[in-house]
Amino acid sequence: MRYATRILLALALLISFSGCGFVTYTPHTRKQQQKAKPSIVLIQRIIEFREEFNAWPLSKEEFIYKSQKYKDAFNDFPYLSVVFRPIDNDRMTFIFTEHKKDVQLAGENKQIDLNSFGGEVRFYKEKNQFVWKIKMY
């Protein structure tokens, strides 16, 4: 019974949000999500930064001011907001939100998209090597 109540509540919220004209939901294909992911070059540069300075970057500014190669990694980056969230010396989460297209459409339509692009990259060490996983929201 609890499961059915949750579904009905979610459905009611979705209907009320879609009826007001202030909120929208844009479905995205897998190809669009793949294109919205950060580049492999940027991810590799974050790992190189960690290995070179023996610390994760704490902000985008710190990252891009250390070297031109790190600055170049952010060329054509499609997100306005990034957060570097170090957990310890071997783990970090890189969060990216506010896709430029979503922000532009929100300004034009004056609507918030519940399915806007964003995600996170989790870095961790496995067998003395840094690896990562991307999760799109």
C-alpha positions as CSV (number, residue, x, y, z in Angstrom):
1,M,0.0,0.0,0.0
2,R,2.8,2.4,0.8
3,Y,4.2,1.9,-2.7
4,A,0.9,2.9,-4.3
5,T,0.6,5.9,-2.1
6,R,4.1,7.1,-3.2
7,I,3.2,6.7,-6.8
8,L,0.0,8.6,-6.4
9,L,1.7,11.4,-4.6
10,A,4.5,11.7,-7.2
11,L,1.9,11.7,-10.0
12,A,-0.1,14.4,-8.2
13,L,3.0,16.6,-7.8
14,L,3.9,16.1,-11.4
15,I,0.5,17.1,-12.6
16,S,0.4,20.2,-10.4
17,F,3.9,21.3,-11.5
18,S,3.1,20.8,-15.2
19,G,-0.2,22.6,-14.9
20,C,1.3,25.8,-13.6
21,G,3.5,26.5,-16.6
22,F,6.5,27.4,-14.4
23,V,8.1,23.9,-14.5
24,T,8.8,21.7,-17.5
25,Y,10.3,18.3,-18.1
26,T,12.4,17.7,-21.2
27,P,13.2,14.0,-21.9
28,H,16.8,13.4,-23.1
29,T,18.0,10.6,-25.3
30,R,21.1,8.6,-24.4
31,K,23.0,10.3,-27.2
32,Q,22.2,13.7,-25.7
33,Q,23.3,12.5,-22.3
34,Q,26.5,11.2,-23.7
35,K,27.2,14.5,-25.4
36,A,26.6,16.4,-22.2
37,K,29.2,14.4,-20.2
38,P,32.5,16.1,-19.4
39,S,35.3,15.3,-21.8
40,I,37.8,12.6,-21.0
41,V,40.6,15.1,-21.4
42,L,39.2,17.1,-18.4
43,I,38.9,14.0,-16.3
44,Q,42.4,12.9,-17.1
45,R,43.7,16.4,-16.3
46,I,42.0,16.2,-12.9
47,I,43.8,13.0,-12.2
48,E,47.1,14.5,-13.5
49,F,46.6,17.5,-11.1
50,R,46.2,15.1,-8.2
51,E,49.3,13.1,-9.1
52,E,51.4,16.3,-9.8
53,F,50.5,18.3,-6.7
54,N,49.6,15.3,-4.4
55,A,46.2,17.0,-3.6
56,W,42.9,17.4,-5.3
57,P,41.9,20.8,-6.6
58,L,39.6,22.7,-4.2
59,S,38.1,25.0,-6.9
60,K,38.0,25.6,-10.6
61,E,40.0,28.7,-10.2
62,E,42.8,26.8,-8.4
63,F,42.7,24.1,-11.1
64,I,43.0,26.5,-14.1
65,Y,45.6,28.8,-12.6
66,K,48.2,26.0,-11.9
67,S,49.0,25.4,-15.6
68,Q,47.8,26.2,-19.1
69,K,47.1,22.5,-19.8
70,Y,44.6,22.5,-16.9
71,K,43.0,25.7,-18.2
72,D,42.8,24.2,-21.7
73,A,41.0,21.2,-20.3
74,F,38.0,23.4,-19.5
75,N,37.7,24.8,-23.1
76,D,34.2,24.1,-24.4
77,F,33.1,22.8,-21.0
78,P,29.3,23.0,-21.3
79,Y,28.5,23.6,-17.5
80,L,28.5,26.9,-15.6
81,S,28.8,25.5,-12.1
82,V,31.4,23.0,-10.8
83,V,32.3,21.8,-7.4
84,F,35.4,19.9,-6.4
85,R,34.5,17.9,-3.2
86,P,37.6,16.1,-1.9
87,I,36.8,13.2,0.5
88,D,40.3,12.2,1.4
89,N,43.7,12.0,-0.5
90,D,42.5,9.1,-2.6
91,R,38.8,10.0,-3.3
92,M,37.0,13.0,-4.7
93,T,33.7,13.9,-6.2
94,F,33.6,16.4,-9.1
95,I,30.0,17.8,-9.5
96,F,28.8,19.7,-12.6
97,T,25.5,21.5,-13.0
98,E,23.8,24.4,-14.9
99,H,24.3,23.2,-18.5
100,K,24.6,26.3,-20.7
101,K,21.7,25.2,-23.0
102,D,19.5,24.6,-20.0
103,V,20.2,28.0,-18.5
104,Q,19.6,29.7,-21.9
105,L,16.3,27.9,-22.4
106,A,15.2,28.7,-18.8
107,G,15.9,32.4,-19.4
108,E,14.0,32.4,-22.7
109,N,11.0,30.3,-21.5
110,K,11.0,31.5,-17.9
111,Q,10.6,27.8,-16.9
112,I,12.6,25.5,-14.8
113,D,13.4,22.1,-16.4
114,L,13.2,19.3,-13.9
115,N,15.4,17.1,-16.2
116,S,18.3,19.6,-16.8
117,F,21.7,18.1,-17.4
118,G,24.2,17.7,-14.6
119,G,26.1,15.0,-12.9
120,E,29.1,14.0,-11.0
121,V,32.4,12.2,-11.5
122,R,33.7,10.0,-8.6
123,F,37.4,9.5,-8.4
124,Y,39.0,6.8,-6.3
125,K,42.1,4.7,-6.2
126,E,42.0,1.0,-7.2
127,K,45.2,-1.1,-7.2
128,N,47.4,2.1,-6.9
129,Q,45.8,3.7,-9.9
130,F,43.1,6.4,-10.0
131,V,39.9,5.5,-11.7
132,W,36.6,7.3,-12.2
133,K,32.9,6.8,-12.8
134,I,30.5,9.3,-14.3
135,K,26.9,9.5,-13.1
136,M,24.5,11.8,-14.9
137,Y,21.4,13.1,-13.1
